[in-house]
Structure formats: structure tokens, C-alpha cells
Amino acid sequence: MAKSHHVVPNKAGGWDVKAGGAQRASVHADTKQAAVDAGRAISRNQGTELYIHNKNGQIGQKDSHGHDPRSIKG
């Protein structure tokens, strides 16, 4: 099982949701928001980290849906 999922721009247009290290996209969407929504659903279901990349490919946002090993009191 993948430990992360990424929302990345597709070179041909639109946005893809890919499992970490995967070559092929799990989901292709026309808009970034649609890809983020699909990626969040997949990430929550599988308990993974979700990395949302900007159009230039850099990570712009990160969501954690997995088990956080740190115990932070507060």
C-alpha cells in the first residue's frame, strides 16, 4: 500500500492523483480542485499523506490522513 498520494499537474493539461512512486495516475481531473477532492477521498480511505503540488511542481500543501506517530499534548 502506498504511504502517500500526490496531486500533480499533468503535462497534457489537467491534474493527476498519483500514489507515491507510481508512474500512472489513479485519477485524472480537469481542475486542480476536482483532483484535490478525489485525492483527499483516496488519502482518507487509505490512511496516507496527501501532497498537493503547485503548477510548477513544488509541494504547496500537505494533509495527513495517516497515523501520526507523534503524541503532542495540548
Summary of the structure (lengths in Angstrom):
residues: 74
radius of gyration: 12.6
end to end distance: 31.6
largest distance: 45.5
contacts: 194
relative contact order: 0.23
helix: 20%
strand: 34%
